[in-house]
Amino acid sequence: MKKINIVYGTVNGEAEFVAKELATFLDGESLDNELIEHTDLLDWRPAVDELLLIVCSSTGYGDMPDEIFPWHVALEQENPNWQGLEIGLIGLGDSSYEIFNGGIMHFEKLAEKLGATQIQPTLKLDATVNYAPESDSQEWLKVYLERS
């Protein structure tokens, strides 16, 4: 199994919590993983022979959090070739807002533009019905791990 890198963008701490819980889950499965903290993110780039998980919240306007936005902009400007990179996208949103899960949708577009392959459809969690996003995220990831 390839190394799994986890990055997150959080508004109120929920995406960070989910990312850390995913790292703990992967540790428990004895799978090589690294949680990239937002303070290290701007200069970090994923290796295309590894798996990248992005956990991203959204603002009420559908924007991505400030801490992950500069990384997204840098990747757009650099336009790296992500062919061969497997990517998993987990969005945390609230359907009571006009734009639901807008933050992760920016990463969906970027991943497609750069040539990454999604491991499965984006998991878009809704705070109004998904009360345990860390568990939902683990179950979603298990589907991929069982196939690999």
ABEGO torsion letter per residue (X at the ends): XBBBBBBBBBAAGAAAAAAAAAAAAAAAAGBBBBBBBAAAAAABBBBAABBBBBBBBBBAAGBBBAAAAAAAAAAAAAGBBABGBBBBBBBBBBAABABBGAAAAAAAAAAAAAGBBBABBBBBBBAAABABAAAAAAAAAAAAAAAX
